[in-house]
Amino acid sequence: MIDLAAQIGLKRPQAVLLVGGKDTGKFEMARKIAALYIQEQYPHPDIIVYEPSRKTPKGRPILSIDEVRDIVNRATMPPMFASDIVVVIRDIHLATIPASNAILKVLEEPGATTK
């Protein structure tokens, strides 16, 4: 699918957002798209998957700014085996406002090595 897009002159997207109801297969689809993107099998060391691991005082999961900084740091490292690194963030809607802003900044102003 991605190779076909390249053959007809389309660029690979910098980001893909999958939206849908709970338990509709978005996460599995994201991992499959990531594997297609780097033309490898999942799991793969160049596919970074993040799930929110912190919780609010009331026990709700959140994606914190510290976790986003870790995502950005890992994503800017050179890939181990593939030509690129792909990041899959599960439940991005759980990001705090500072975390959301940090992710948006990376998407709007990608680094020199970001494709």
C-alpha positions, -999 to +999 in steps of 0.1 A: +000+000+000+027+025+010+050+014-019+021+019-043+016+054-030+053+062-036+051+047-071+024+072-080+042+101-065+025+105-031+046+112-001+044+092+031+024+110+057+043+124+087+015+114+110-016+093+109-045+096+134-068+067+138-102+076+153-130+052+163-149+037+192-135+016+220-123-019+210-126-013+172-091-024+163-074+011+161-043+000+181-038-032+160-043-012+128-017+013+140+008-014+146+002-029+112+005+005+095+038+010+114+051-023+102+041-015+066+058+019+068+092+004+076+085-028+057+092-050+087+072-073+110+058-062+143+072-063+170+104-046+157+129-024+176+123+005+153+086+006+161+081+024+194+048+018+211+037+039+240+008+035+263+001+060+291+017+046+323+011+074+348-021+080+368-039+110+382-045+111+420-080+097+412-064+068+393-071+079+357-044+071+333-026+101+317+002+107+292+025+131+309+049+157+295+078+135+308+066+105+288+063+127+257+098+140+262+109+104+264+090+096+232+106+126+214+141+116+226+137+080+215+122+090+181+151+113+173+177+085+177+189+067+146+169+036+138+185+002+147+177-018+116+150-001+095+153+031+075+130+050+099+116+049+134+078+048+138+061+058+170+026+045+179+010+063+209-020+046+223-048+067+239-033+101+229-065+117+241-052+110+276-023+135+272-021+164+296-022+199+280+016+203+282+021+168+267-004+176+239+014+209+232+048+191+230+035+165+206+019+192+184+052+211+184+071+181+171+044+175+144+044+211+133+081+216+135+098+183+129+135+179+133+160+177+104+160+139+106+122+135+107+107+124+075 
